[in-house]
Amino acid sequence: MPTVRTGLLAIALAVVLVAARAPVAAAQTASDRTTFSDASGAIWGVAVLETSVVLGAGIVASGDACQSWGCGILMMLIAGVGLVAGLVTGIATQVAGTPPDVPFVLHEAIWGGVGGLVLGEGIAKATDARPGVEVGLAVGGALLFGGAIATYSVVSRDTLHRDPETTWATHLLAWGPIALASFSMYLFRDIDAPPGLLALAVAILATQGLSVLAVELEASDAPAGTVAPLISYGMPF
């Protein structure tokens, strides 16, 4: 039932928001002023893995390589290499204390692009758009949303990575879309249908939008009791 599944997705979004806030609030109470940069290795590793998957998808989409390897096997091989490379890169950059600015922008561009692409594809299927229009909506959505979130990540990089007040919101921006997208794909197994595609797009883009709002509220020292969507940032958890 789409209505029930949509409700479960909304509840999951609320849970992710609260779960992202709770441990950071406790850490700040204990005077542990961590920043997102302290987790630089994780974002470097994930960005390397994601980049390999995106490149792999591009190779598979070309069709030529699949003829000899088989698309599924080729994609698994590329993802496996990306996973190993990501683990090595993550460990090395964490030890070296390498700033996460570049991989964070890349990570956000990829997820913003995925959200926009899925949204465009969902709209195209819901309106029975012609193939050419479908491609235009998908590619246009990817460029629009991927470019927007990447631009925000560049402009606000100091606030995102080095302001202890925004640590939890930046973590939500980094990992929330992955969590909600995974749950959305589980709920809407018929993901090729318009409702499933639109739910996946909303899960990704809504998490990013709420995360940006959370960053801005925290960075501007919003008064205690200010209520944002689903939770109050002035309220200790």
Buried (B, 14 or more C-beta within 10 A) or exposed (E): EBEEBBEBBBEBBEBBBEBBBBEBBEBBEEEEEEBBBBBBBBBBBBBBBBBBBBEBBEBBEEEEBBEEBEBEEBBEEBBEEBBEBBBEBBEEBBEEEBBBBBBBBBBBBBBBBBBBBBBBBBBBBEEEBEEEBBBBBBBBBBBBBBBBBBBBBBEBBEBBBBBBBBBBBBBBBBBBBBBBBEBBBEBBEEBEBBBBBBBBBBBBBBBBBBBBBBBBBBBEEBEEEEEBEEBBBEEEE
